[in-house]
């Protein structure tokens, strides 16, 4: 599989279809405008079929902030002595069922995180609305920006990693998560 930055409207529409097919939730609406203002990466198989992808958002407005209720947004503070313009986000990541979980932990997520490091942004925002994902994403102790009910009525957490924690995430994916997935037989 190979990674490629998507640029044409046709590719972005294919990305939207893949995301919608993979993520069938109320948050699956994905505007073309957001994709056009972001760095969108598709993962393609040998037949040039898009099998997965992620979006690196580096400009305001950041999509993850919209999960925080409007009346709570004024109280949000950027950690690590940063400003909102120092932040970026990896959002609307998806994969087809055929993509092995080992591929995701060894190639996909490190590729996305290295993209953050190359972006020049010093803070990566993350968000989840799942207890299982919360334990997974917050294992390295990111700074919590918001914890409470999201705009979708689910308990959620908005958190931030500094560059050092991003590097630790990459290392953790390679030396812990990938071998764990291999041993459990989760391809």
Secondary structure, DSSP 8 states (H G I E B T S, - for coil): -EEEE--SHHHHHHHHHHHHHH--STT----HHHHHTSEEEEEE-TT--EEEEEEEE-SSS-GGGGGB-HHHHTT---STT--GGGEEEEEEEEE-TTS-HHHIIIIIHHHHHHHHHHHT-SEEEEEES-HHHHHHHTTT--EEEEEEEBTTSSEEEEEEEEHHHHHHHHHHIIIIIHHHHHHHT--
